[in-house]
């Protein structure tokens, strides 16, 4: 049954001049549709136009109010979570600057108030509520994985450590729980890079989950709590900055939306937030990491601009600066930078599980075509959702590509100073 009291409470809460203007000013010009990869990948179905989608969800919520029923919310469910990744590309082309993704997020929040949200996202949200991370991992498991990764580096590198809860570090490094469970080598790779750069860093035992799946589930209160966990831990450890792993929506959540969700009066995080792409760009410019000229990548390479790193984070040039050090034959996708298409794995759909893969693959056709047109054999994707989605697209559309993070390619190409080589290798000739 629809909780009309809660429904009307939220509709009144969001009933601002901005929302009224956005809902009423749309002229149905169709420019947003040409910016939407769902619309393009589904043969320009007019029902997949962003303007239509927001009208049929949030617009109808305001029109129907107490007349909204279960059937209506089920229709909203399909539109909000399976026809939109909140990538914000459509807003680039709206002549009025309507932020459709923000309205779709509000509609998700209202649906969540009625118990309507993808099952897996609800599960991950509850994990975040109970444990502070969406995988529900105890701190002990994180610490064990960190210790294991230090051991794994010992044959190749000397002096690599992963400090836990170190006071006064320059960077409190936050990660995606998927790294602990599925990609522990990401943590080890980061530790090697930080050690060679001689960085003052730490991983917190709590508040280490920088992702924010409650934000995509539509649970705004828990989304705010997830952000607050990170902010407070950084303050507790007296860290100078919060550093985010190669993740897109984590950056958007902590750097841009988090301050408003947590009520920061100046709209800024209480501790500066920096993305991994920014830091590596700095390391290379400062010479703290150096690339071996003999190991520069010869194969044609392209770059996936994650929506929340590039378009919504503004870091497209920093990424290309890094690639200029690593690669000889870089081929940009068309379009690129802030205009690049979403890969189709964002907005919470990637973690929803294999049942939703066919839809992801169909929606990702535009991205697959972009990659194929470059002729690249390597795709760099500094975001876990992009990484997994593009791997799946490569298989589905037979792209003959390999997908890498920046961490992986840095370890393949950078110079390892003598003092970081194990005793048995320090005297070997290259």
C-alpha positions in Angstrom: 0.0 0.0 0.0 1.2 3.5 -0.8 2.1 5.6 2.3 0.5 8.8 1.2 1.6 10.7 4.3 5.2 10.0 3.6 4.7 10.6 -0.1 3.2 14.0 0.4 5.8 14.9 3.0 8.6 14.3 0.6 6.8 16.0 -2.3 6.3 19.1 -0.2 10.0 18.9 1.0 11.3 18.9 -2.6 8.7 21.4 -3.9 11.1 24.2 -4.5 11.1 27.0 -7.0 13.9 25.2 -8.8 12.0 21.9 -9.2 8.8 23.7 -10.3 10.8 25.7 -12.9 12.5 22.6 -14.2 9.3 20.6 -14.5 7.5 23.5 -16.2 10.1 25.1 -18.4 10.9 22.0 -20.6 9.8 22.8 -24.2 10.1 19.1 -25.3 12.7 20.2 -27.9 14.4 16.7 -27.8 18.0 17.9 -27.5 18.4 16.0 -24.2 17.4 12.8 -26.1 20.3 13.0 -28.4 22.6 13.2 -25.3 21.1 10.0 -23.7 22.9 6.8 -24.5 19.8 4.8 -23.6 17.8 6.7 -26.2 20.5 6.2 -28.8 21.2 2.5 -28.0 17.5 1.6 -28.3 16.8 3.0 -31.8 15.8 6.4 -30.6 12.7 5.2 -28.7 10.9 8.5 -27.7 9.9 6.9 -24.4 13.6 6.9 -23.5 14.0 10.6 -24.0 15.2 12.1 -20.6 12.4 14.7 -20.8 9.8 11.9 -21.1 11.3 9.9 -18.3 11.3 12.7 -15.8 7.8 13.7 -16.8 6.5 10.1 -16.3 8.2 9.8 -12.9 8.7 12.9 -10.8 6.3 15.0 -12.9 3.5 12.4 -12.4 4.3 12.1 -8.7 3.4 15.8 -8.3 0.4 15.5 -10.6 -1.0 12.3 -9.0 0.0 12.8 -5.3 -2.6 10.9 -3.3 -3.8 9.0 -6.4 -0.5 7.3 -6.9 -0.8 3.5 -6.6 1.5 0.5 -6.5 1.2 0.0 -10.3 2.5 3.6 -10.8 5.5 3.1 -8.6 6.4 -0.2 -10.4 6.4 1.8 -13.6 8.6 4.4 -12.0 10.9 1.6 -10.8 11.6 0.4 -14.4 12.3 4.0 -15.6 14.4 5.3 -12.7 16.8 2.4 -12.3 16.8 0.6 -15.7 16.6 3.5 -18.1 18.9 6.1 -16.5 22.3 6.0 -14.8 22.1 9.6 -13.5 25.1 10.4 -15.7 24.0 14.0 -16.3 25.0 14.1 -20.0 21.5 15.1 -21.0 21.8 18.4 -19.1 24.8 19.5 -21.2 22.4 19.8 -24.2 19.4 21.3 -22.5 19.0 24.9 -23.6 17.5 25.7 -20.2 20.1 23.9 -18.1 17.5 21.5 -16.6 19.2 19.0 -14.3 17.2 15.9 -15.1 19.5 13.6 -13.2 18.9 15.5 -10.0 15.1 15.1 -10.5 15.5 11.4 -11.2 17.5 11.1 -8.0 14.6 12.8 -6.1 12.2 10.4 -7.7 14.3 7.5 -6.6 14.2 8.9 -3.0 10.4 9.1 -3.1 10.2 5.5 -4.5 12.5 4.3 -1.8 10.1 5.8 0.8 7.4 3.5 -0.6 9.7 0.4 -0.4 10.4 0.5 -4.1 14.1 0.1 -5.0 16.2 -2.7 -6.4 16.6 -5.6 -4.0 20.4 -5.7 -4.2 20.7 -1.9 -3.6 18.5 -2.2 -0.5 20.7 -5.1 0.7 23.9 -3.0 0.2 22.2 -0.1 1.9 21.4 -2.2 5.0 25.0 -3.5 5.0 26.2 0.2 5.0 23.9 0.9 7.9 25.1 -2.0 10.0 28.8 -2.1 9.2 29.8 1.1 7.6 30.5 -0.5 4.2 28.2 -1.9 1.6 29.7 -5.4 1.6 29.1 -5.7 5.3 32.8 -6.5 6.0 34.3 -6.4 9.5 37.3 -4.2 10.0 39.3 -7.3 10.8 38.8 -8.6 7.2 40.1 -5.3 5.7 43.2 -5.4 8.0 43.9 -9.1 7.1 43.7 -8.3 3.4 46.1 -5.4 3.8 48.5 -7.6 5.6 48.2 -10.2 2.9 48.8 -7.7 0.2 52.0 -6.5 2.0 53.3 -10.1 2.0 52.4 -10.4 -1.7 54.6 -7.5 -2.6 57.7 -8.7 -0.8 59.2 -10.8 -3.7 59.1 -7.8 -6.0 59.5 -4.7 -3.8 61.1 -3.8 -0.5 59.7 -1.7 2.3 56.1 -1.7 1.2 53.7 -1.1 4.1 50.0 -0.4 4.5 49.6 1.8 7.6 46.2 1.4 9.4 44.7 4.3 11.4 47.9 6.4 11.3 47.5 9.7 12.9 48.4 12.9 11.0 48.8 11.3 7.6 48.7 13.5 4.5 46.2 11.2 2.8 43.5 9.0 4.3 43.1 6.5 1.5 39.5 5.3 1.0 38.6 2.3 -1.2 35.7 0.4 -2.8 34.7 -2.7 -0.8 34.9 -4.7 -4.0 38.6 -4.2 -3.8 38.8 -6.1 -0.5 36.6 -8.9 -1.8 37.3 -9.2 -5.6 40.3 -6.9 -6.4 42.7 -7.1 -3.4 45.6 -6.5 -5.8 44.3 -2.9 -6.3 45.2 -2.3 -2.6 48.6 -3.9 -3.0 49.3 -1.9 -6.2 48.3 1.3 -4.4 50.6 0.5 -1.5 53.6 0.0 -3.9 53.0 3.3 -5.6 52.6 5.2 -2.4 55.7 3.6 -1.0 57.8 4.5 -4.1 56.4 8.0 -4.0 57.4 8.1 -0.3 53.9 9.2 0.6 52.6 9.8 4.1 49.3 7.9 4.0 47.0 5.5 5.8 43.9 3.4 5.4 41.3 3.8 8.1 39.8 0.7 9.9 36.4 2.3 9.7 35.1 5.0 7.2 37.2 3.4 4.5 34.2 2.7 2.1 34.2 5.8 -0.2 31.4 4.4 -2.4 27.8 5.4 -1.8 25.3 2.8 -3.0 22.6 4.2 -0.7 22.8 7.3 -2.8 21.8 5.3 -5.9 19.3 3.2 -3.9 17.4 6.4 -3.1 18.1 6.3 0.7 19.2 9.9 1.2 19.6 9.6 5.0 21.9 6.6 4.7 23.7 8.3 1.8 24.5 11.2 4.2 25.6 8.8 6.9 28.0 7.0 4.5 29.6 10.3 3.7 29.7 11.4 7.3 31.5 8.2 8.3 34.4 9.1 6.0 34.5 12.8 7.0 34.5 12.1 10.7 37.2 9.4 10.5 39.4 11.8 8.5 38.9 14.4 11.2 39.5 11.8 14.0 42.8 10.8 12.4 43.7 14.4 11.7 44.3 13.6 8.0 45.2 16.4 5.7 43.1 15.1 2.8 40.7 12.3 1.9 42.0 10.3 -1.1 39.6 8.3 -3.2 40.6 5.2 -5.1 39.8 4.8 -8.8 36.1 5.2 -8.4 33.7 7.6 -10.0 30.6 7.9 -7.9 32.7 7.9 -4.7 34.3 11.2 -5.9 30.9 12.7 -6.8 29.5 11.6 -3.4 32.3 12.8 -1.1 33.5 15.9 -3.0 30.3 17.4 -4.4 27.1 16.0 -3.1 28.3 14.9 0.4 28.7 18.4 1.8 25.1 19.2 1.1 23.8 15.8 2.3 25.7 16.3 5.6 24.8 20.0 6.0 28.2 21.6 5.6 27.4 25.3 5.8 29.9 26.3 3.1 29.0 23.5 0.7 32.5 22.1 1.0 33.9 18.9 2.6 35.3 19.4 6.1 38.5 17.7 4.9 39.7 18.3 1.3 38.9 15.4 -1.1 41.2 14.4 -3.9 40.8 11.7 -6.5 43.5 9.1 -7.3 43.8 10.5 -10.9 44.7 14.0 -9.5 47.4 12.5 -7.2 49.1 10.4 -9.9 49.1 13.4 -12.2 50.9 15.3 -9.4 53.4 12.5 -8.8 54.4 12.3 -12.4 54.8 16.1 -12.8 56.9 16.3 -9.6 59.1 13.4 -10.6 58.0 11.3 -7.6 57.1 8.6 -10.0 59.1 8.1 -13.2 58.3 6.1 -16.3 60.8 3.9 -18.0 61.1 5.0 -21.6 61.7 1.4 -22.7 58.4 0.3 -21.1 56.1 3.0 -22.6 53.0 1.3 -24.0 53.2 0.8 -27.8 49.8 -0.7 -28.4 47.0 1.7 -29.3 45.3 2.9 -26.1 42.1 4.8 -25.3 40.6 6.2 -22.2 37.1 5.9 -20.7 36.0 9.2 -19.1 33.9 8.0 -16.1 30.9 10.2 -15.8 31.6 11.1 -12.2 35.4 11.6 -12.7 35.2 13.6 -15.9 31.8 15.2 -16.7 30.8 15.6 -13.0 34.3 15.8 -11.5 36.2 17.9 -14.1 39.3 15.6 -14.1 39.5 14.8 -17.8 42.8 16.7 -18.5 44.6 15.2 -15.5 43.9 11.7 -16.8 45.2 12.6 -20.2 48.3 14.1 -18.6 49.0 10.7 -17.1 48.4 8.9 -20.4 51.0 11.1 -22.1 53.6 9.7 -19.8 52.5 6.1 -20.3 51.5 5.6 -23.9 52.9 6.2 -27.3 49.7 5.8 -29.3 46.7 7.4 -27.5 43.5 7.5 -29.4 40.6 9.5 -27.8 37.0 8.3 -28.2 34.6 10.5 -30.0 33.0 12.3 -28.2 35.3 12.5 -25.2 36.0 14.4 -21.9 32.8 15.8 -20.4 30.9 14.9 -23.5 31.8 11.2 -23.4 29.0 8.7 -23.2 28.3 6.7 -20.0 29.5 3.1 -20.2 26.1 1.9 -19.0 27.3 0.4 -15.7 26.7 3.4 -13.5 23.8 4.7 -11.4 23.8 1.5 -9.3 23.0 -1.0 -12.1 26.4 -2.8 -12.0 26.0 -4.0 -8.4 22.5 -5.2 -9.1 23.8 -8.6 -10.3 23.8 -10.8 -13.4 20.1 -10.7 -14.0 20.4 -7.2 -15.2 23.4 -7.8 -17.4 21.4 -8.2 -20.7 20.0 -4.7 -20.2 23.5 -3.3 -19.4 24.8 -4.9 -22.6 22.1 -3.4 -24.8 22.5 0.0 -23.3 26.3 -0.2 -23.6 26.2 -0.6 -27.4 27.1 3.1 -27.9 30.2 2.7 -25.7 31.2 -0.4 -27.5 30.9 1.4 -30.8 33.0 4.3 -29.5 35.8 1.9 -28.4 35.7 0.0 -31.7 36.1 3.2 -33.7 39.3 4.0 -32.0 41.0 0.8 -33.0 42.5 0.7 -29.5 43.6 -2.6 -27.9 43.8 -1.2 -24.4 41.2 0.8 -22.5 42.0 2.6 -19.3 39.1 2.8 -16.9 39.7 4.6 -13.5 36.4 3.5 -12.1 35.3 0.0 -11.0 31.9 0.2 -12.6 33.4 1.3 -15.9 36.1 -1.3 -15.6 33.7 -4.2 -15.2 31.2 -2.9 -17.7 33.8 -2.4 -20.4 35.2 -5.9 -19.8 31.7 -7.3 -20.3 31.2 -5.1 -23.4 34.5 -6.3 -24.8 33.3 -9.9 -24.6 29.7 -9.2 -25.8 30.7 -7.1 -28.8 34.0 -8.9 -29.6 36.1 -5.8 -29.2 39.5 -7.6 -28.7 40.6 -5.2 -25.9 42.2 -5.4 -22.5 40.9 -3.1 -19.7 43.3 -1.7 -17.1 43.3 0.7 -14.2 46.0 3.4 -13.9 47.5 1.5 -10.9 48.1 -1.6 -13.1 49.7 0.3 -15.9 51.9 2.4 -13.6 53.4 -0.8 -12.1 54.0 -2.1 -15.6 55.8 1.0 -16.8 57.4 2.9 -13.9 61.0 2.9 -12.8 61.6 1.1 -9.5 64.4 2.9 -7.5 67.2 0.6 -6.3 66.3 1.0 -2.6 62.8 -0.5 -3.3 64.1 -3.6 -5.0 64.5 -6.8 -2.9 68.0 -7.6 -1.9 68.2 -10.4 -4.5 67.3 -8.0 -7.3 68.9 -4.8 -6.3 72.2 -5.7 -7.9 70.7 -7.3 -11.0 71.3 -5.4 -14.3 68.1 -4.3 -16.0 
